[in-house]
Amino acid sequence: MHSIFALKGHLIDCDHNKRTRFHPNSYLLIEQGLCVGTFAQLPDCYRHVPVIDYGDKIIVPGFVDLHLHASQYANRGLGLDLELLQWLEKYTFPQEGKFADLHYARTIYAAFCRELIRGAITRACIFATIHIPASLCLMDMLEQSGLIAYVGKVNMDCNCPDFLRETGAAQAAANTRQWLTEVADRNYRRVKPILTPRFAPSCSPDLLRRLGQLAQTQHLPVQTHLSENLDEVAWVRQLYPQSPHYAGVYAQFGLLSAHTPAIMAHCLYLQPQEQELLRQTGTFIAHCPSSNANLASGIAPVKRMLDAGIPMGLGSDIGAGHSMNLLGLTAQAVACSKLLQRQTAEESALSLEEAFYLATRGGGAFFGKTGAFSPGFAADVVTLDDSRIRLPGETLAQRWQKLFYLGDEREICAKYVAGTPIRLQA
C-alpha cells in the first residue's frame, strides 16, 4: 500500500463530544497509517496522491470490541436460558477445558478469526484460556489477520473445575510469566498481552496480589469482570469481607489503579464509590448489552456512567453474547438503555450518536488515538455498502441509522487497520 493515499466516499465519525460528523462525498487522507484529516476537496499539495473512490458507499472508523472470549466462540447461542454462574458451570468451563487439545484450539480459533475479519471490528480485547500453547496459537492467528488486539491467558486457581484450576497462586503466576516470555520471543507487531484474572471469585488473594505486582512492574494492562450478576456480587462480598466493594478487591491488589490501564467488563451494579474509583483511575468499562440480556444479568446504567466521565466502550462478550456484529450491538445498547429509562425514572437513555461513539472512539481510546478520522488518529476504516438495505431518496443520516438496525457483515466491503488493507476472507 502507498505510504500516503486517500479514500473517497461518505465519511461518518464522532468528535470528542460524542457528536456524529457527516462528511458526504469527501476524502479521508491517510499518511503512514494515520489520518491526516477529512476534506471536501484534496488540498493542492495532495492532489497527486492515489485515491480509492468508494462512490456512494459509507466510510466509518473501525469498530472496537473491548470484551470477548475467543474460546467461547463455539458456545454462541447455547445455554442462554441460564444465568451467569450456572451458565459458567454447565457450558463455559467444559468448553474452555477442551483447549488443552491444541488441535481443537486451532479449529475453533481459526473459525473465530475468520468471522472477526469479516465483521466491522478492527481492534479487540480478547480472553483466551489458561492454556499457554492454545493462547499463543490464537495470538499467532490474530497477528496474521492484520487486526490489532490484546490477548490474555486466563488465570484461575480456585472456585473452578479441576481441569481449569492452576495449581496454586505461585504456579499460576509462573505460568503467566512463562507465557509473557514466549510472547516477547515472537516479536508480534499487532498483538499484545494483557493480564487476565478471570474474575475475583476464581482467583485467590495471593494470585491477585502476584498479578497486581506483575502489572505494576512490567507495566501491563489488565482485563477482568466486575459486577456482572447479583449472585456474583454477593459471592465476592463473602469471599472478600474486608473490601469496601467489588472494585475495591481489584484495587487493593494493584489491578485497578491510575498506573494500570484496565478494562472492567459489565459493571451493572456499581456503588457510587466504585464508579468514582473507575473514573479517577481512568479504568474502562466494557458495556456488554447482549450478554447482559441473554443471561438475565440486568441492564447497566451506561448513560449515567458515560455522563460521569468514565471511559467506556462496547463488548460483544462472545459467547454469552451471541454475535460479533458490532453494528447490531450498537443498536442493542440503545434499546437496553431505553428499557432502563422506562423502568427507572432517574436513568436516561443513550442516543444512537452516543452508542456509535462507544463502538468507535470511546472503546478505541483504550488503544490510544483510535476510532475517529481526526488528524493523528490511527487510520482504522470500514467501508459499508448499504445498497441491500437502503431505499431511494434516503438521506445520509437515515442510511447511517439503518445500518445499525439492519446491517451486518454483508455490508462490509473493505477494511483498513492503521492504513493497511485487510483481506476479507470468504
C-alpha positions in Angstrom: 0.0 0.0 0.0 1.2 3.6 -0.7 2.6 5.4 2.3 0.1 8.2 1.5 -3.3 7.8 -0.1 -6.9 8.9 0.2 -10.3 7.2 0.5 -13.3 8.9 -1.0 -16.9 8.3 0.0 -19.5 9.4 2.6 -17.3 9.8 5.8 -19.0 9.5 9.2 -17.3 9.6 12.6 -17.6 11.2 16.1 -16.0 14.2 17.7 -14.7 14.2 21.3 -18.1 15.4 22.5 -19.8 12.3 21.1 -21.4 14.1 18.3 -21.6 12.4 14.9 -19.9 14.2 12.0 -21.1 13.7 8.4 -18.8 14.4 5.5 -20.7 13.5 2.3 -18.6 12.9 -0.8 -15.4 13.7 1.0 -11.8 12.5 1.1 -10.0 10.8 4.1 -6.3 11.5 3.7 -4.0 8.8 5.2 -0.3 9.0 5.6 2.0 6.4 7.3 -1.1 4.7 8.8 -2.5 7.8 10.4 -5.4 10.1 9.4 -4.3 13.5 8.1 -7.9 14.7 8.0 -11.1 14.9 6.1 -11.5 17.2 3.1 -14.3 18.2 0.7 -11.6 18.6 -1.9 -8.0 17.4 -1.6 -5.6 20.3 -0.9 -3.3 21.2 -3.8 -0.3 19.7 -2.1 -2.0 16.3 -2.0 -3.6 16.3 -5.5 -1.1 13.8 -6.7 -1.9 11.1 -4.1 -3.6 7.8 -5.1 -7.4 7.9 -4.4 -9.5 4.8 -3.8 -13.0 6.0 -4.7 -15.8 4.1 -3.0 -18.5 6.2 -4.7 -21.8 6.2 -2.8 -20.6 3.9 0.0 -20.4 4.9 3.7 -17.0 5.0 5.4 -16.8 4.8 9.2 -14.0 4.2 11.7 -13.2 0.6 12.6 -15.3 -0.7 15.5 -13.6 -1.8 18.8 -14.7 -4.8 20.8 -13.4 -4.3 24.4 -14.5 -7.7 25.7 -14.9 -11.1 24.2 -13.9 -14.7 24.9 -12.5 -16.3 21.7 -12.6 -19.7 23.5 -16.4 -19.5 23.8 -16.9 -19.0 20.1 -18.5 -22.4 19.8 -20.9 -21.6 22.7 -22.7 -18.8 20.8 -26.4 -19.3 21.3 -26.1 -22.2 23.8 -27.4 -22.3 27.3 -28.8 -18.7 27.2 -31.8 -19.8 29.3 -29.5 -19.9 32.3 -28.0 -17.1 34.5 -24.3 -16.4 34.8 -22.9 -18.7 37.4 -25.0 -21.7 36.2 -24.0 -21.0 32.6 -20.3 -20.9 33.5 -20.6 -24.3 35.3 -22.6 -26.1 32.6 -21.3 -24.5 29.4 -18.3 -22.2 29.7 -15.9 -24.2 31.8 -16.4 -27.5 30.0 -15.9 -25.7 26.6 -12.7 -24.0 27.8 -11.3 -27.3 29.1 -11.2 -28.6 25.5 -8.5 -26.1 24.7 -5.9 -28.3 26.4 -6.1 -30.1 23.0 -4.1 -27.8 20.6 -5.8 -29.3 17.5 -9.2 -28.4 18.9 -7.9 -24.9 19.8 -6.6 -24.4 16.2 -10.0 -25.4 14.8 -12.1 -23.1 16.9 -9.7 -20.1 16.8 -9.5 -20.3 13.0 -13.3 -20.1 12.8 -13.3 -17.3 15.3 -10.7 -15.3 13.4 -12.4 -15.7 10.1 -15.6 -14.2 11.5 -13.7 -11.4 13.2 -12.0 -10.5 10.0 -15.3 -10.4 8.1 -17.0 -8.0 10.5 -16.7 -4.4 11.4 -14.2 -4.9 14.2 -10.7 -3.7 13.7 -9.4 -3.9 17.3 -10.4 -6.1 20.2 -9.5 -7.2 23.7 -9.8 -10.9 24.0 -9.8 -13.6 26.7 -8.2 -17.0 25.7 -8.0 -19.8 28.3 -5.5 -20.9 31.0 -3.6 -23.0 28.3 -0.3 -21.4 27.1 0.0 -23.3 23.7 -3.6 -22.5 22.8 -3.3 -18.9 23.8 -0.2 -18.5 21.7 -2.0 -20.2 18.8 -4.7 -17.5 19.0 -2.2 -14.8 19.1 -0.4 -16.2 16.0 -3.6 -16.2 14.1 -4.6 -12.7 15.1 -1.1 -11.4 14.1 -1.5 -12.9 10.7 -5.0 -11.4 10.3 -3.8 -7.8 10.3 -6.2 -6.9 13.1 -4.9 -5.3 16.3 -5.7 -7.0 19.6 -4.8 -7.5 23.2 -5.0 -11.2 24.2 -4.9 -12.6 27.7 -4.0 -16.0 29.1 -6.7 -16.6 31.7 -5.7 -17.1 35.4 -7.8 -19.3 37.7 -6.7 -21.1 40.9 -9.9 -21.6 42.9 -13.6 -22.0 42.7 -13.5 -23.7 39.3 -13.3 -27.2 37.9 -10.1 -29.2 38.5 -9.4 -29.3 34.7 -9.2 -25.5 34.6 -7.6 -24.9 38.0 -4.0 -23.8 38.0 -2.0 -25.4 40.8 -1.7 -22.6 43.4 -1.0 -18.9 43.1 2.7 -19.3 42.7 2.3 -21.8 39.8 -0.4 -19.7 38.2 1.8 -16.6 38.3 4.8 -18.6 37.0 2.6 -19.8 34.1 1.7 -16.2 33.2 5.4 -15.2 33.3 6.3 -18.1 31.0 3.5 -17.1 28.6 4.8 -13.5 28.6 8.3 -14.7 27.9 7.1 -16.7 24.9 5.0 -13.8 23.6 8.1 -11.5 23.8 10.2 -14.1 21.8 7.7 -14.0 19.0 8.0 -10.2 18.4 4.4 -9.6 17.5 3.7 -6.2 15.9 -0.1 -6.2 16.1 -0.9 -8.4 19.1 -0.1 -7.6 22.7 -0.5 -9.4 26.0 -3.0 -8.3 28.7 -3.1 -9.8 32.2 -6.4 -11.7 32.7 -7.6 -12.8 36.1 -10.9 -14.3 35.1 -12.8 -12.6 38.0 -12.3 -12.3 41.7 -14.1 -15.5 42.8 -11.8 -17.7 40.6 -8.6 -16.1 41.9 -7.1 -16.4 45.4 -6.0 -13.3 47.1 -2.4 -14.5 46.7 -2.9 -14.8 42.9 -4.5 -11.4 42.6 -1.6 -9.9 44.6 1.0 -11.6 42.3 -0.8 -10.5 39.2 -1.0 -7.0 40.5 2.7 -6.9 41.1 3.3 -8.2 37.6 1.0 -5.4 36.2 2.9 -2.8 38.1 6.5 -4.0 37.5 6.0 -4.9 33.8 3.6 -2.0 33.0 1.0 -4.4 31.7 -2.7 -3.7 31.1 -5.4 -5.8 32.9 -8.8 -7.1 31.8 -11.4 -8.9 34.0 -15.0 -8.9 35.0 -16.7 -6.7 37.6 -20.2 -6.6 39.0 -22.0 -8.6 36.3 -24.6 -10.5 38.3 -26.2 -10.0 41.7 -25.3 -13.5 42.9 -21.7 -12.9 41.8 -21.6 -9.6 43.7 -22.9 -11.3 46.8 -20.3 -14.1 46.4 -17.4 -11.6 46.2 -18.7 -9.9 49.4 -18.5 -13.3 51.2 -15.0 -14.0 49.8 -13.6 -10.6 50.5 -15.5 -9.2 53.5 -12.7 -6.7 54.3 -13.0 -4.9 50.9 -15.4 -2.0 50.8 -16.9 -3.2 47.5 -16.2 -5.4 44.5 -14.0 -2.9 42.6 -12.0 -2.4 45.9 -10.9 -6.1 45.7 -9.0 -5.4 42.4 -7.8 -2.0 43.7 -6.3 -3.5 46.9 -4.2 -5.9 44.8 -2.9 -3.3 42.3 -5.1 -4.4 39.4 -7.2 -1.3 39.4 -5.1 1.9 39.7 -4.2 5.0 37.8 -0.9 3.3 36.9 -2.6 0.2 35.4 -4.6 0.5 32.2 -7.6 -1.7 32.8 -10.9 -2.9 31.3 -13.7 -4.0 33.7 -16.4 -5.8 31.8 -20.1 -5.3 32.6 -20.3 -3.1 35.7 -24.1 -3.4 36.2 -24.3 -2.9 40.0 -21.5 -0.5 40.9 -21.9 1.6 44.1 -21.3 5.3 43.6 -17.8 4.9 45.3 -16.9 2.2 42.7 -18.0 4.4 39.8 -15.8 7.2 41.2 -12.9 4.9 41.6 -13.1 3.9 37.9 -13.4 7.5 36.9 -10.4 8.6 38.9 -8.2 5.7 37.7 -9.2 6.0 34.0 -10.4 2.4 34.1 -12.5 1.5 31.0 -15.9 -0.2 31.3 -16.8 -2.7 28.6 -20.5 -2.4 28.2 -22.0 -5.7 27.1 -25.7 -5.3 26.4 -26.2 -8.5 24.5 -24.8 -10.9 27.1 -26.3 -8.9 30.0 -29.7 -9.5 28.4 -29.1 -13.2 27.4 -28.0 -14.2 30.9 -30.6 -12.0 32.6 -27.8 -10.2 34.4 -29.6 -6.8 34.2 -29.1 -3.5 32.4 -26.1 -1.4 33.1 -26.7 2.3 33.7 -24.5 3.1 30.8 -25.7 6.6 30.1 -25.2 7.7 33.7 -21.7 6.3 33.8 -20.8 7.8 30.5 -22.0 11.2 31.6 -19.9 10.8 34.8 -16.8 10.7 32.6 -15.9 7.0 33.0 -14.1 5.8 29.8 -16.3 3.3 28.1 -16.7 1.1 25.0 -18.8 -1.9 23.8 -18.1 -5.6 24.2 -19.8 -8.4 22.4 -18.9 -10.8 25.2 -18.9 -13.9 23.0 -20.2 -16.4 23.8 -22.7 -15.1 26.4 -23.3 -12.5 23.7 -24.5 -14.4 20.6 -23.0 -12.2 17.9 -19.9 -10.2 17.0 -21.9 -7.9 14.8 -20.9 -4.6 16.4 -23.4 -2.7 14.2 -26.3 -4.6 15.8 -24.7 -4.4 19.2 -24.6 -0.6 18.9 -28.4 -0.6 18.3 -28.9 -3.0 21.2 -27.0 -0.7 23.6 -29.6 2.0 22.8 -32.5 -0.4 23.2 -31.4 -1.7 26.6 -30.8 1.9 27.9 -34.3 2.8 26.8 -35.8 -0.1 28.8 -33.8 1.0 31.9 -35.1 4.6 31.4 -38.6 3.2 31.3 -38.1 1.2 34.5 -36.2 3.8 36.5 -37.2 7.4 36.3 -33.8 8.8 37.2 -32.0 7.0 34.3 -31.6 8.4 30.8 -31.3 6.6 27.6 -28.4 6.5 25.2 -28.8 8.2 21.9 -27.6 6.4 18.8 -24.8 9.0 18.4 -23.6 8.1 21.9 -23.7 4.4 21.2 -21.8 4.9 17.9 -19.2 6.8 20.0 -18.9 3.9 22.4 -18.4 1.5 19.5 -15.7 3.5 17.8 -13.9 6.4 19.5 -15.0 5.5 23.1 -13.6 2.0 23.0 -10.8 2.9 20.7 -9.3 5.2 23.3 -8.0 2.1 25.2 -5.7 1.7 22.2 -4.7 5.3 22.1 -5.8 7.7 19.3 -8.2 5.4 17.5 -11.8 5.4 16.5 -12.2 8.7 14.6 -10.9 10.4 11.5 -9.3 13.3 13.4 -5.7 14.2 12.5 -3.2 11.9 14.1 -5.7 9.1 14.8 -4.9 5.6 13.6 -6.4 5.0 10.1 -8.8 2.2 11.1 -11.5 2.3 8.5 -14.6 0.2 7.5 -16.3 0.8 4.2 -20.0 -0.2 4.1 -22.1 -0.9 1.0 -25.7 -0.4 2.2 -27.4 -1.0 -1.2 -29.0 -4.1 0.3 -31.0 -2.2 2.9 -31.3 1.4 1.7 -34.3 2.8 -0.2 -34.4 5.6 -2.8 -34.4 9.1 -1.5 -33.0 8.4 1.9 -30.6 11.0 3.4 -27.1 10.1 4.5 -28.2 10.4 8.2 -31.1 8.0 7.6 -28.8 5.5 5.8 -26.4 5.7 8.7 -29.1 4.9 11.3 -30.4 1.9 9.3 -27.0 0.3 9.2 -27.1 -0.3 12.9 -30.5 -2.0 12.9 -30.4 -3.8 9.5 -26.7 -4.2 8.7 -24.2 -7.0 9.3 -21.0 -8.4 7.8 -22.7 -8.5 4.4 -22.5 -4.7 4.1 -18.7 -4.6 4.7 -16.7 -4.3 1.5 -13.3 -3.0 2.7 -11.4 -2.7 6.0 -8.1 -1.0 6.9 -6.2 -1.2 10.1 -3.6 1.6 10.7 -3.8 2.3 6.9 -3.2 -1.3 5.9 -6.0 -3.1 3.9 -7.3 -6.3 5.5 -8.1 -9.2 3.2 -11.8 -10.1 3.9 -12.0 -13.8 3.9 -14.9 -15.7 2.4 
